[in-house]
Amino acid sequence: MSAGSVSYYGKEICAGDDFWSMKKNARYATLIFIKAPKAVTPFKVYKTDRSAFKTVNSVRDELVINRRTIVKHPHDCENGRHYFIFDGHTRCQFCGCEFTYEKVMRAKPDYQTVKTVMRTSMWNDEWLHTALDRVAQAGLTKINRQKVKNRLLKSIGTCPADDGRQTPYYGNAIYYAQHGLGYCCRKCLEKFYGISKEKTLSEDELEYFTDLVMSFVKEKAEK
């Protein structure tokens, strides 16, 4: 990280007092070390690929390319807008509030209820509300119920060997719907809807998930 990077990000990310002297005397490339980091203001960075981590410079370049900026995280716990981590504990990552979603999701709720639940997951909420790319937007009118059902049968009807990689990120509104509604893969389907990866989806389940995607497509088409 350069001095310019630290200046660019202000007080959100900064180097320790001894970092620059260590860097000056180092014989090899020096990675930044932050002792006891503390977020001044919660913020989020849009993740657009499958990389395991992001460097500050790569994030900055990505923000410039996509004309996005680092913004304050949109949680509002005092008014019920929590953001939960679905890791077995299901607690808000900001205030620690618990959320029991199993009973709600396993009852096959309607589209609006699913959207409300998915809002508690940052990843899914982002996919539900982001604008479609140009290819996906242009293809909205070509999507019909049978195409959606065929796509779901192929991608999540059974658990494939490459589970987690079967749904692309861009190019089709169905992909956005799957990521946003929590069934882009069997791992997510099990996580949010309680359907085991070992189970083959029934006809009723396929129809239900198709209904949700069609509601998403209709909503996007009306905007």
N, C-alpha and C positions, 0 to 999 in steps of 0.2 A: 504494500500500500504506500503510495507516495504522499508527500506533504500536501500536494494539491488535492488528493482524494480526501484527506482528513479535513482540509479546509472546505471542500465541496459539501461534505456531509455534516458540517458543523459539530454540534455537541452530541449528535445521535451515536456516532462511532468515533472514538478517539484513541490515540496511542498512549501507552503508559509513559511516565516521565523519563524513564531510562531507555526507551526504545531507540530514539534517534542516536544516542551515543553508542548503543550496541550495534546499530546498523553501520555506523561510521567505521567501527573497528572490525567488523565482521569480514572474514575472508570469502565467505560464500553468501548466497542469497539468504536474506533474513526474513522469516515470516513474522507477521505481527503477533504479539502475545498480549492479550488483554486480561488483566488480573481483576477478578470479581466484577464482571461486567454488569451494568445496571441500565435498563432502558429508560431514557428520559421521557420519551413519548412512544407508546406502542405504534408500530407501523407495519405494513405488509408489503411484500414484493410479489408481483405477478410471476408465477412459475409457468413457463411455456414449453418446457421440454422435460425429458426424463433424467436429467443430470441429478446426481446425489446431493450436490451443494452448489452454492453460488458465491463467487468472489465479488467484492465490492465493485471492482472495475467492470466486470461482465454485467452486473446488474445495472450499472449506470449506462453502459452502452445500450443495453436492451431497452431501458426506459426512454432513451433518446430516440431510438429507432421506432418505437411504438408510440411515441409522444405521450408517455405516461409519466407520472411523478410518484414519488414515495409519499403516501398519504397516511394520516392518522387512522388507526384501525377503527372500523365503524361499530364496534360494540357499544352497547348502552345498557349496562346491567341494571341500573336503577329503574329503567323503563321496560325491562323484560327482554332486551335484545342481547342475549348471551351468545357465546361462541364455544361450543362443546368439542372436546376431543374424544372420539369414539375409540378408546383404547382399553375398554373393559371396565373403566371407572366411570366414564361418562360424566365428567364434571366440567363446568365452565373454566376455561383456561385463564380467565381474569379474576373472577370472584369466588370460584370453587363451588358454585351452586350445582346441585345434582339434577339430572334429567333422566327420567325413565321412559324411554321411547319405545321399548319392546312391545308393550300392549297396544300402543297406537298403530305402529307400523304393521304388526301381524294381523290386524283387523282389516287390512286392505282399505285404507282411507281414500277419500277422493283426492283429486289433483291439488286443490288448494290446501288441503291439510298436509299432503306430502311436501308441498313447497314450504310451508311453515316449518315443518320439521327439518327439512334440508337446509333451511336458513341458519340452523345452529352449527352447520359444518362449513367452515370458510371455503374449502375447495368446491363443494357442491353449490353453495350459494353464488360463488363467482360464475360458475358455468350456467346457472339459471338466468343470471341477469346480464351477462356480457352480450355485446352485439355479435350477431353471426358474421362470419367472414363472407366475402363476396360470393364465393362459389356456393356456400351453404344457403345464403340468402336467395340466390338465383334459382336454386333447386327446390325451394319450399313448395311451389305449386305442383311439382312432380311427385311429391310424397303422398302415398295413399296407404290405407290400412294394411293391405297385403304386403307392401314393401316393408313396412315397419315390423310386422309380425315375422316375416322371413329373416329380417336382420336380427331380431331378438332371438329367434330360434337358432340361428347360426352362431351368434356370439355368446349367449348365456343359457341356451336350452340345456346343455350339459357343460360340465367343467372341462375346458380344453387343457392340453398340456402346457400351453403358454399363457395360462390365465393371468390377466393383468395387462396383456399387450394386445388384446383382440379388438379394442375400440380406439380408432384414431382420434386425434384431438380436433382436427379441422376438416372442412370439405363437405359436411352433411349435417343438417339440423338434427338428425336422429342421434348423431354422436354427442352433440351438445346436450340433448335430452337425457341420454344414458348417463353421462357424467354428472349432470345436474341433479337427476332424480335418484342417483345412488345405485345404478345397476349396469355400470359399464363392464363389469367383470363379475365372476361368481364370488370372489372375495368380498366385494362391496355388497353384493346381494345378500350374502350371509350376514355381513356386518350390520346392515341397516334393516333388512326385512326378516332376518332369522331363518332364511332358507338354506339348508345345508348344501355345501358344494357337491356332496355325493349324490344329491337328489336330482333327478331329471324333472324339469319343469312340466307341470300338468297343462292341459289345454286351457283350463280356467285361469291359471297363473299367467300364461302367455297372453291371454285376452286382456287380463287386468293391466299388465305392464304395457301392452299395446295401447290401451285406452289412455294411460298417462302420457305416453309419447305423443299421441294424437292431440291431446289437450295442449301440450307444450307447443307443437307445430302450429296449431290454430292460434294460440296466443301470439306467437312470433309473426304470423302472417297478418294479423290485425294491426300490428304496430307500423 
